[in-house]
């Protein structure tokens, strides 16, 4: 089991043993627990999805 604490805008890149890939996009601050086989690769990317609207544009 792998446990990660993620913030809004973070992403987790998943690479499966057959070469398929995917992205888990975090919408709010959270704690995630992953249960994948050892052949699955997980890579965290901080601030992968930045806000497009700046605070002064609201």
CHARMM-style PDB file with segment names, atoms N, HN, CA, C and O in Angstrom:
ATOM      1  N   UNK     1       0.844  -1.170   0.000  1.00  0.00      PROA
ATOM      2  CA  UNK     1       0.000   0.000   0.000  1.00  0.00      PROA
ATOM      3  C   UNK     1       0.895   1.240   0.000  1.00  0.00      PROA
ATOM      4  O   UNK     1       1.909   1.303   0.695  1.00  0.00      PROA
ATOM      5  N   UNK     2       0.490   2.211  -0.793  1.00  0.00      PROA
ATOM      6  HN  UNK     2      -0.333   2.160  -1.358  1.00  0.00      PROA
ATOM      7  CA  UNK     2       1.188   3.487  -0.867  1.00  0.00      PROA
ATOM      8  C   UNK     2       0.224   4.578  -0.448  1.00  0.00      PROA
ATOM      9  O   UNK     2      -0.899   4.641  -0.947  1.00  0.00      PROA
ATOM     10  N   UNK     3       0.647   5.431   0.457  1.00  0.00      PROA
ATOM     11  HN  UNK     3       1.559   5.379   0.862  1.00  0.00      PROA
ATOM     12  CA  UNK     3      -0.205   6.524   0.929  1.00  0.00      PROA
ATOM     13  C   UNK     3       0.431   7.842   0.518  1.00  0.00      PROA
ATOM     14  O   UNK     3       1.625   8.057   0.723  1.00  0.00      PROA
ATOM     15  N   UNK     4      -0.379   8.726  -0.067  1.00  0.00      PROA
ATOM     16  HN  UNK     4      -1.349   8.552  -0.233  1.00  0.00      PROA
ATOM     17  CA  UNK     4       0.086  10.047  -0.492  1.00  0.00      PROA
ATOM     18  C   UNK     4      -0.848  11.115   0.046  1.00  0.00      PROA
ATOM     19  O   UNK     4      -2.059  10.916   0.144  1.00  0.00      PROA
ATOM     20  N   UNK     5      -0.266  12.245   0.390  1.00  0.00      PROA
ATOM     21  HN  UNK     5       0.718  12.407   0.310  1.00  0.00      PROA
ATOM     22  CA  UNK     5      -1.036  13.424   0.768  1.00  0.00      PROA
ATOM     23  C   UNK     5      -0.894  14.410  -0.382  1.00  0.00      PROA
ATOM     24  O   UNK     5       0.211  14.847  -0.705  1.00  0.00      PROA
ATOM     25  N   UNK     6      -2.011  14.752  -0.993  1.00  0.00      PROA
ATOM     26  HN  UNK     6      -2.908  14.397  -0.731  1.00  0.00      PROA
ATOM     27  CA  UNK     6      -1.985  15.562  -2.202  1.00  0.00      PROA
ATOM     28  C   UNK     6      -2.743  16.865  -2.017  1.00  0.00      PROA
ATOM     29  O   UNK     6      -3.691  16.939  -1.235  1.00  0.00      PROA
ATOM     30  N   UNK     7      -2.322  17.884  -2.737  1.00  0.00      PROA
ATOM     31  HN  UNK     7      -1.552  17.824  -3.372  1.00  0.00      PROA
ATOM     32  CA  UNK     7      -2.971  19.192  -2.699  1.00  0.00      PROA
ATOM     33  C   UNK     7      -3.740  19.418  -3.993  1.00  0.00      PROA
ATOM     34  O   UNK     7      -3.532  18.715  -4.982  1.00  0.00      PROA
ATOM     35  N   UNK     8      -4.623  20.397  -3.978  1.00  0.00      PROA
ATOM     36  HN  UNK     8      -4.792  20.968  -3.175  1.00  0.00      PROA
ATOM     37  CA  UNK     8      -5.413  20.720  -5.162  1.00  0.00      PROA
ATOM     38  C   UNK     8      -4.483  21.085  -6.315  1.00  0.00      PROA
ATOM     39  O   UNK     8      -3.553  21.874  -6.149  1.00  0.00      PROA
ATOM     40  N   UNK     9      -4.740  20.510  -7.474  1.00  0.00      PROA
ATOM     41  HN  UNK     9      -5.496  19.869  -7.609  1.00  0.00      PROA
ATOM     42  CA  UNK     9      -3.930  20.772  -8.652  1.00  0.00      PROA
ATOM     43  C   UNK     9      -2.821  19.763  -8.874  1.00  0.00      PROA
ATOM     44  O   UNK     9      -2.200  19.770  -9.937  1.00  0.00      PROA
ATOM     45  N   UNK    10      -2.548  18.891  -7.906  1.00  0.00      PROA
ATOM     46  HN  UNK    10      -3.052  18.886  -7.043  1.00  0.00      PROA
ATOM     47  CA  UNK    10      -1.529  17.859  -8.080  1.00  0.00      PROA
ATOM     48  C   UNK    10      -2.046  16.766  -9.011  1.00  0.00      PROA
ATOM     49  O   UNK    10      -3.248  16.646  -9.249  1.00  0.00      PROA
ATOM     50  N   UNK    11      -1.117  15.980  -9.526  1.00  0.00      PROA
ATOM     51  HN  UNK    11      -0.141  16.077  -9.333  1.00  0.00      PROA
ATOM     52  CA  UNK    11      -1.480  14.858 -10.382  1.00  0.00      PROA
ATOM     53  C   UNK    11      -0.639  13.647 -10.004  1.00  0.00      PROA
ATOM     54  O   UNK    11       0.497  13.785  -9.550  1.00  0.00      PROA
ATOM     55  N   UNK    12      -1.201  12.471 -10.194  1.00  0.00      PROA
ATOM     56  HN  UNK    12      -2.123  12.359 -10.562  1.00  0.00      PROA
ATOM     57  CA  UNK    12      -0.471  11.223 -10.016  1.00  0.00      PROA
ATOM     58  C   UNK    12      -0.489  10.518 -11.365  1.00  0.00      PROA
ATOM     59  O   UNK    12      -1.552  10.169 -11.877  1.00  0.00      PROA
ATOM     60  N   UNK    13       0.695  10.309 -11.938  1.00  0.00      PROA
ATOM     61  HN  UNK    13       1.560  10.592 -11.523  1.00  0.00      PROA
ATOM     62  CA  UNK    13       0.815   9.623 -13.216  1.00  0.00      PROA
ATOM     63  C   UNK    13       0.955   8.128 -12.936  1.00  0.00      PROA
ATOM     64  O   UNK    13       1.808   7.717 -12.149  1.00  0.00      PROA
ATOM     65  N   UNK    14       0.121   7.323 -13.578  1.00  0.00      PROA
ATOM     66  HN  UNK    14      -0.572   7.657 -14.218  1.00  0.00      PROA
ATOM     67  CA  UNK    14       0.101   5.879 -13.365  1.00  0.00      PROA
ATOM     68  C   UNK    14       0.570   5.198 -14.641  1.00  0.00      PROA
ATOM     69  O   UNK    14       0.056   5.485 -15.722  1.00  0.00      PROA
ATOM     70  N   UNK    15       1.548   4.291 -14.525  1.00  0.00      PROA
ATOM     71  HN  UNK    15       1.965   4.058 -13.647  1.00  0.00      PROA
ATOM     72  CA  UNK    15       2.011   3.496 -15.654  1.00  0.00      PROA
ATOM     73  C   UNK    15       1.830   2.028 -15.292  1.00  0.00      PROA
ATOM     74  O   UNK    15       2.433   1.537 -14.337  1.00  0.00      PROA
ATOM     75  N   UNK    16       0.996   1.330 -16.061  1.00  0.00      PROA
ATOM     76  HN  UNK    16       0.506   1.729 -16.836  1.00  0.00      PROA
ATOM     77  CA  UNK    16       0.718  -0.075 -15.799  1.00  0.00      PROA
ATOM     78  C   UNK    16       1.756  -0.957 -16.479  1.00  0.00      PROA
ATOM     79  O   UNK    16       2.506  -0.493 -17.338  1.00  0.00      PROA
ATOM     80  N   UNK    17       1.800  -2.227 -16.095  1.00  0.00      PROA
ATOM     81  HN  UNK    17       1.191  -2.604 -15.397  1.00  0.00      PROA
ATOM     82  CA  UNK    17       2.824  -3.142 -16.589  1.00  0.00      PROA
ATOM     83  C   UNK    17       2.738  -3.374 -18.093  1.00  0.00      PROA
ATOM     84  O   UNK    17       3.741  -3.731 -18.710  1.00  0.00      PROA
ATOM     85  N   UNK    18       1.560  -3.181 -18.704  1.00  0.00      PROA
ATOM     86  HN  UNK    18       0.745  -2.891 -18.203  1.00  0.00      PROA
ATOM     87  CA  UNK    18       1.434  -3.376 -20.151  1.00  0.00      PROA
ATOM     88  C   UNK    18       1.772  -2.115 -20.945  1.00  0.00      PROA
ATOM     89  O   UNK    18       1.652  -2.109 -22.170  1.00  0.00      PROA
ATOM     90  N   UNK    19       2.193  -1.048 -20.262  1.00  0.00      PROA
ATOM     91  HN  UNK    19       2.291  -1.053 -19.267  1.00  0.00      PROA
ATOM     92  CA  UNK    19       2.580   0.187 -20.925  1.00  0.00      PROA
ATOM     93  C   UNK    19       1.495   1.244 -20.974  1.00  0.00      PROA
ATOM     94  O   UNK    19       1.769   2.387 -21.338  1.00  0.00      PROA
ATOM     95  N   UNK    20       0.263   0.890 -20.615  1.00  0.00      PROA
ATOM     96  HN  UNK    20       0.040  -0.039 -20.319  1.00  0.00      PROA
ATOM     97  CA  UNK    20      -0.834   1.863 -20.587  1.00  0.00      PROA
ATOM     98  C   UNK    20      -0.558   2.889 -19.493  1.00  0.00      PROA
ATOM     99  O   UNK    20       0.022   2.565 -18.456  1.00  0.00      PROA
ATOM    100  N   UNK    21      -0.978   4.130 -19.734  1.00  0.00      PROA
ATOM    101  HN  UNK    21      -1.449   4.393 -20.576  1.00  0.00      PROA
ATOM    102  CA  UNK    21      -0.761   5.187 -18.755  1.00  0.00      PROA
ATOM    103  C   UNK    21      -2.072   5.887 -18.433  1.00  0.00      PROA
ATOM    104  O   UNK    21      -3.044   5.793 -19.183  1.00  0.00      PROA
ATOM    105  N   UNK    22      -2.083   6.581 -17.323  1.00  0.00      PROA
ATOM    106  HN  UNK    22      -1.294   6.658 -16.714  1.00  0.00      PROA
ATOM    107  CA  UNK    22      -3.248   7.354 -16.917  1.00  0.00      PROA
ATOM    108  C   UNK    22      -2.831   8.424 -15.927  1.00  0.00      PROA
ATOM    109  O   UNK    22      -1.712   8.420 -15.416  1.00  0.00      PROA
ATOM    110  N   UNK    23      -3.753   9.341 -15.666  1.00  0.00      PROA
ATOM    111  HN  UNK    23      -4.663   9.344 -16.081  1.00  0.00      PROA
ATOM    112  CA  UNK    23      -3.490  10.436 -14.734  1.00  0.00      PROA
ATOM    113  C   UNK    23      -4.639  10.519 -13.743  1.00  0.00      PROA
ATOM    114  O   UNK    23      -5.807  10.463 -14.127  1.00  0.00      PROA
ATOM    115  N   UNK    24      -4.303  10.653 -12.475  1.00  0.00      PROA
ATOM    116  HN  UNK    24      -3.354  10.699 -12.163  1.00  0.00      PROA
ATOM    117  CA  UNK    24      -5.286  10.924 -11.431  1.00  0.00      PROA
ATOM    118  C   UNK    24      -5.123  12.396 -11.083  1.00  0.00      PROA
ATOM    119  O   UNK    24      -4.070  12.806 -10.594  1.00  0.00      PROA
ATOM    120  N   UNK    25      -6.160  13.194 -11.331  1.00  0.00      PROA
ATOM    121  HN  UNK    25      -7.016  12.861 -11.728  1.00  0.00      PROA
ATOM    122  CA  UNK    25      -6.122  14.631 -11.063  1.00  0.00      PROA
ATOM    123  C   UNK    25      -6.785  14.900  -9.721  1.00  0.00      PROA
ATOM    124  O   UNK    25      -7.888  14.418  -9.463  1.00  0.00      PROA
ATOM    125  N   UNK    26      -6.118  15.667  -8.869  1.00  0.00      PROA
ATOM    126  HN  UNK    26      -5.222  16.059  -9.079  1.00  0.00      PROA
ATOM    127  CA  UNK    26      -6.624  15.959  -7.531  1.00  0.00      PROA
ATOM    128  C   UNK    26      -7.400  17.273  -7.568  1.00  0.00      PROA
ATOM    129  O   UNK    26      -6.873  18.304  -7.985  1.00  0.00      PROA
ATOM    130  N   UNK    27      -8.656  17.225  -7.126  1.00  0.00      PROA
ATOM    131  HN  UNK    27      -9.084  16.387  -6.787  1.00  0.00      PROA
ATOM    132  CA  UNK    27      -9.526  18.402  -7.130  1.00  0.00      PROA
ATOM    133  C   UNK    27      -9.525  19.141  -5.792  1.00  0.00      PROA
ATOM    134  O   UNK    27      -9.869  20.322  -5.741  1.00  0.00      PROA
ATOM    135  N   UNK    28      -9.147  18.467  -4.721  1.00  0.00      PROA
ATOM    136  HN  UNK    28      -8.868  17.508  -4.763  1.00  0.00      PROA
ATOM    137  CA  UNK    28      -9.082  19.108  -3.410  1.00  0.00      PROA
ATOM    138  C   UNK    28      -8.018  18.396  -2.577  1.00  0.00      PROA
ATOM    139  O   UNK    28      -7.603  17.284  -2.903  1.00  0.00      PROA
ATOM    140  N   UNK    29      -7.584  19.045  -1.504  1.00  0.00      PROA
ATOM    141  HN  UNK    29      -7.921  19.949  -1.240  1.00  0.00      PROA
ATOM    142  CA  UNK    29      -6.559  18.452  -0.655  1.00  0.00      PROA
ATOM    143  C   UNK    29      -7.080  17.137  -0.099  1.00  0.00      PROA
ATOM    144  O   UNK    29      -8.199  17.072   0.410  1.00  0.00      PROA
ATOM    145  N   UNK    30      -6.272  16.092  -0.195  1.00  0.00      PROA
ATOM    146  HN  UNK    30      -5.363  16.145  -0.609  1.00  0.00      PROA
ATOM    147  CA  UNK    30      -6.763  14.781   0.216  1.00  0.00      PROA
ATOM    148  C   UNK    30      -5.614  13.849   0.570  1.00  0.00      PROA
ATOM    149  O   UNK    30      -4.445  14.122   0.300  1.00  0.00      PROA
ATOM    150  N   UNK    31      -5.994  12.749   1.179  1.00  0.00      PROA
ATOM    151  HN  UNK    31      -6.944  12.527   1.399  1.00  0.00      PROA
ATOM    152  CA  UNK    31      -5.076  11.660   1.488  1.00  0.00      PROA
ATOM    153  C   UNK    31      -5.567  10.459   0.695  1.00  0.00      PROA
ATOM    154  O   UNK    31      -6.725  10.058   0.816  1.00  0.00      PROA
ATOM    155  N   UNK    32      -4.686   9.888  -0.114  1.00  0.00      PROA
ATOM    156  HN  UNK    32      -3.746  10.214  -0.212  1.00  0.00      PROA
ATOM    157  CA  UNK    32      -5.066   8.746  -0.940  1.00  0.00      PROA
ATOM    158  C   UNK    32      -4.230   7.537  -0.559  1.00  0.00      PROA
ATOM    159  O   UNK    32      -3.047   7.660  -0.241  1.00  0.00      PROA
ATOM    160  N   UNK    33      -4.856   6.373  -0.595  1.00  0.00      PROA
ATOM    161  HN  UNK    33      -5.817   6.273  -0.853  1.00  0.00      PROA
ATOM    162  CA  UNK    33      -4.151   5.111  -0.393  1.00  0.00      PROA
ATOM    163  C   UNK    33      -4.312   4.288  -1.659  1.00  0.00      PROA
ATOM    164  O   UNK    33      -5.431   4.053  -2.115  1.00  0.00      PROA
ATOM    165  N   UNK    34      -3.192   3.848  -2.229  1.00  0.00      PROA
ATOM    166  HN  UNK    34      -2.283   4.039  -1.858  1.00  0.00      PROA
ATOM    167  CA  UNK    34      -3.207   3.080  -3.465  1.00  0.00      PROA
ATOM    168  C   UNK    34      -2.875   1.628  -3.161  1.00  0.00      PROA
ATOM    169  O   UNK    34      -1.975   1.333  -2.374  1.00  0.00      PROA
ATOM    170  N   UNK    35      -3.604   0.740  -3.787  1.00  0.00      PROA
ATOM    171  HN  UNK    35      -4.335   0.980  -4.426  1.00  0.00      PROA
ATOM    172  CA  UNK    35      -3.340  -0.695  -3.688  1.00  0.00      PROA
ATOM    173  C   UNK    35      -3.196  -1.219  -5.118  1.00  0.00      PROA
ATOM    174  O   UNK    35      -4.178  -1.637  -5.731  1.00  0.00      PROA
ATOM    175  N   UNK    36      -1.979  -1.195  -5.642  1.00  0.00      PROA
ATOM    176  HN  UNK    36      -1.181  -0.855  -5.143  1.00  0.00      PROA
ATOM    177  CA  UNK    36      -1.680  -1.666  -6.987  1.00  0.00      PROA
ATOM    178  C   UNK    36      -0.611  -2.746  -6.888  1.00  0.00      PROA
ATOM    179  O   UNK    36       0.102  -2.817  -5.888  1.00  0.00      PROA
ATOM    180  N   UNK    37      -0.491  -3.589  -7.913  1.00  0.00      PROA
ATOM    181  HN  UNK    37      -1.071  -3.532  -8.726  1.00  0.00      PROA
ATOM    182  CA  UNK    37       0.612  -4.555  -7.939  1.00  0.00      PROA
ATOM    183  C   UNK    37       1.961  -3.826  -8.009  1.00  0.00      PROA
ATOM    184  O   UNK    37       2.012  -2.648  -8.361  1.00  0.00      PROA
ATOM    185  N   UNK    38       3.037  -4.516  -7.678  1.00  0.00      PROA
ATOM    186  HN  UNK    38       2.996  -5.474  -7.393  1.00  0.00      PROA
ATOM    187  CA  UNK    38       4.367  -3.906  -7.668  1.00  0.00      PROA
ATOM    188  C   UNK    38       4.814  -3.434  -9.049  1.00  0.00      PROA
ATOM    189  O   UNK    38       5.668  -2.553  -9.150  1.00  0.00      PROA
ATOM    190  N   UNK    39       4.255  -4.002 -10.107  1.00  0.00      PROA
ATOM    191  HN  UNK    39       3.561  -4.718 -10.025  1.00  0.00      PROA
ATOM    192  CA  UNK    39       4.659  -3.629 -11.463  1.00  0.00      PROA
ATOM    193  C   UNK    39       4.069  -2.297 -11.911  1.00  0.00      PROA
ATOM    194  O   UNK    39       4.463  -1.772 -12.952  1.00  0.00      PROA
ATOM    195  N   UNK    40       3.144  -1.748 -11.153  1.00  0.00      PROA
ATOM    196  HN  UNK    40       2.824  -2.175 -10.308  1.00  0.00      PROA
ATOM    197  CA  UNK    40       2.531  -0.465 -11.496  1.00  0.00      PROA
ATOM    198  C   UNK    40       3.402   0.653 -10.935  1.00  0.00      PROA
ATOM    199  O   UNK    40       3.810   0.614  -9.774  1.00  0.00      PROA
ATOM    200  N   UNK    41       3.680   1.650 -11.774  1.00  0.00      PROA
ATOM    201  HN  UNK    41       3.349   1.682 -12.717  1.00  0.00      PROA
ATOM    202  CA  UNK    41       4.536   2.769 -11.369  1.00  0.00      PROA
ATOM    203  C   UNK    41       3.680   4.009 -11.141  1.00  0.00      PROA
ATOM    204  O   UNK    41       2.857   4.365 -11.983  1.00  0.00      PROA
ATOM    205  N   UNK    42       3.877   4.665  -9.997  1.00  0.00      PROA
ATOM    206  HN  UNK    42       4.546   4.375  -9.313  1.00  0.00      PROA
ATOM    207  CA  UNK    42       3.150   5.889  -9.661  1.00  0.00      PROA
ATOM    208  C   UNK    42       4.152   7.027  -9.483  1.00  0.00      PROA
ATOM    209  O   UNK    42       5.146   6.881  -8.772  1.00  0.00      PROA
ATOM    210  N   UNK    43       3.885   8.164 -10.134  1.00  0.00      PROA
ATOM    211  HN  UNK    43       3.078   8.283 -10.711  1.00  0.00      PROA
ATOM    212  CA  UNK    43       4.756   9.334 -10.032  1.00  0.00      PROA
ATOM    213  C   UNK    43       3.895  10.539  -9.695  1.00  0.00      PROA
ATOM    214  O   UNK    43       2.905  10.808 -10.374  1.00  0.00      PROA
ATOM    215  N   UNK    44       4.267  11.262  -8.653  1.00  0.00      PROA
ATOM    216  HN  UNK    44       5.072  11.044  -8.101  1.00  0.00      PROA
ATOM    217  CA  UNK    44       3.517  12.450  -8.236  1.00  0.00      PROA
ATOM    218  C   UNK    44       4.098  13.685  -8.914  1.00  0.00      PROA
ATOM    219  O   UNK    44       5.315  13.841  -9.009  1.00  0.00      PROA
ATOM    220  N   UNK    45       3.210  14.561  -9.384  1.00  0.00      PROA
ATOM    221  HN  UNK    45       2.221  14.434  -9.306  1.00  0.00      PROA
ATOM    222  CA  UNK    45       3.619  15.833  -9.972  1.00  0.00      PROA
ATOM    223  C   UNK    45       2.874  16.947  -9.251  1.00  0.00      PROA
ATOM    224  O   UNK    45       1.649  17.041  -9.333  1.00  0.00      PROA
ATOM    225  N   UNK    46       3.615  17.785  -8.549  1.00  0.00      PROA
ATOM    226  HN  UNK    46       4.610  17.709  -8.482  1.00  0.00      PROA
ATOM    227  CA  UNK    46       2.990  18.887  -7.817  1.00  0.00      PROA
ATOM    228  C   UNK    46       2.588  19.995  -8.778  1.00  0.00      PROA
ATOM    229  O   UNK    46       3.301  20.293  -9.737  1.00  0.00      PROA
ATOM    230  N   UNK    47       1.442  20.598  -8.510  1.00  0.00      PROA
ATOM    231  HN  UNK    47       0.863  20.356  -7.732  1.00  0.00      PROA
ATOM    232  CA  UNK    47       0.913  21.726  -9.284  1.00  0.00      PROA
ATOM    233  C   UNK    47       0.866  21.445 -10.782  1.00  0.00      PROA
ATOM    234  O   UNK    47       1.201  22.315 -11.586  1.00  0.00      PROA
ATOM    235  N   UNK    48       0.455  20.249 -11.159  1.00  0.00      PROA
ATOM    236  HN  UNK    48       0.183  19.542 -10.506  1.00  0.00      PROA
ATOM    237  CA  UNK    48       0.344  19.896 -12.571  1.00  0.00      PROA
ATOM    238  C   UNK    48      -0.789  20.649 -13.241  1.00  0.00      PROA
ATOM    239  O   UNK    48      -0.690  21.000 -14.417  1.00  0.00      PROA
ATOM    240  N   UNK    49      -1.855  20.899 -12.514  1.00  0.00      PROA
ATOM    241  HN  UNK    49      -1.935  20.614 -11.559  1.00  0.00      PROA
ATOM    242  CA  UNK    49      -3.018  21.595 -13.046  1.00  0.00      PROA
ATOM    243  C   UNK    49      -3.176  22.905 -12.285  1.00  0.00      PROA
ATOM    244  O   UNK    49      -3.789  22.946 -11.218  1.00  0.00      PROA
ATOM    245  N   UNK    50      -2.625  23.959 -12.836  1.00  0.00      PROA
ATOM    246  HN  UNK    50      -2.127  23.926 -13.703  1.00  0.00      PROA
ATOM    247  CA  UNK    50      -2.700  25.261 -12.173  1.00  0.00      PROA
ATOM    248  C   UNK    50      -4.019  25.937 -12.502  1.00  0.00      PROA
ATOM    249  O   UNK    50      -4.646  25.649 -13.521  1.00  0.00      PROA
ATOM    250  N   UNK    51      -4.424  26.830 -11.633  1.00  0.00      PROA
ATOM    251  HN  UNK    51      -3.915  27.065 -10.805  1.00  0.00      PROA
ATOM    252  CA  UNK    51      -5.649  27.591 -11.860  1.00  0.00      PROA
ATOM    253  C   UNK    51      -5.469  28.495 -13.078  1.00  0.00      PROA
ATOM    254  O   UNK    51      -4.442  29.160 -13.215  1.00  0.00      PROA
ATOM    255  N   UNK    52      -6.461  28.516 -13.954  1.00  0.00      PROA
ATOM    256  HN  UNK    52      -7.294  27.975 -13.842  1.00  0.00      PROA
ATOM    257  CA  UNK    52      -6.404  29.377 -15.120  1.00  0.00      PROA
ATOM    258  C   UNK    52      -6.887  30.785 -14.801  1.00  0.00      PROA
ATOM    259  O   UNK    52      -6.506  31.737 -15.482  1.00  0.00      PROA
ATOM    260  N   UNK    53      -7.716  30.929 -13.778  1.00  0.00      PROA
ATOM    261  HN  UNK    53      -8.026  30.156 -13.225  1.00  0.00      PROA
ATOM    262  CA  UNK    53      -8.235  32.234 -13.389  1.00  0.00      PROA
ATOM    263  C   UNK    53      -7.439  32.724 -12.182  1.00  0.00      PROA
ATOM    264  O   UNK    53      -7.411  32.073 -11.138  1.00  0.00      PROA
ATOM    265  N   UNK    54      -6.807  33.857 -12.337  1.00  0.00      PROA
ATOM    266  HN  UNK    54      -6.830  34.386 -13.186  1.00  0.00      PROA
ATOM    267  CA  UNK    54      -6.037  34.430 -11.235  1.00  0.00      PROA
ATOM    268  C   UNK    54      -6.991  35.121 -10.263  1.00  0.00      PROA
ATOM    269  O   UNK    54      -8.073  35.546 -10.667  1.00  0.00      PROA
ATOM    270  N   UNK    55      -6.610  35.241  -8.988  1.00  0.00      PROA
ATOM    271  HN  UNK    55      -5.730  34.896  -8.659  1.00  0.00      PROA
ATOM    272  CA  UNK    55      -7.509  35.834  -7.986  1.00  0.00      PROA
ATOM    273  C   UNK    55      -8.020  37.229  -8.352  1.00  0.00      PROA
ATOM    274  O   UNK    55      -9.156  37.561  -8.016  1.00  0.00      PROA
ATOM    275  N   UNK    56      -7.218  38.055  -9.029  1.00  0.00      PROA
ATOM    276  HN  UNK    56      -6.294  37.785  -9.302  1.00  0.00      PROA
ATOM    277  CA  UNK    56      -7.656  39.406  -9.358  1.00  0.00      PROA
ATOM    278  C   UNK    56      -8.569  39.456 -10.591  1.00  0.00      PROA
ATOM    279  O   UNK    56      -9.044  40.534 -10.950  1.00  0.00      PROA
ATOM    280  N   UNK    57      -8.823  38.326 -11.240  1.00  0.00      PROA
ATOM    281  HN  UNK    57      -8.437  37.451 -10.948  1.00  0.00      PROA
ATOM    282  CA  UNK    57      -9.690  38.278 -12.417  1.00  0.00      PROA
ATOM    283  C   UNK    57     -11.113  37.863 -12.073  1.00  0.00      PROA
ATOM    284  O   UNK    57     -11.967  37.833 -12.958  1.00  0.00      PROA
ATOM    285  N   UNK    58     -11.391  37.544 -10.825  1.00  0.00      PROA
ATOM    286  HN  UNK    58     -10.697  37.568 -10.105  1.00  0.00      PROA
ATOM    287  CA  UNK    58     -12.725  37.083 -10.431  1.00  0.00      PROA
ATOM    288  C   UNK    58     -13.701  38.224 -10.369  1.00  0.00      PROA
ATOM    289  OT1 UNK    58     -14.872  38.018 -10.054  1.00  0.00      PROA
TER     290      UNK     58
END
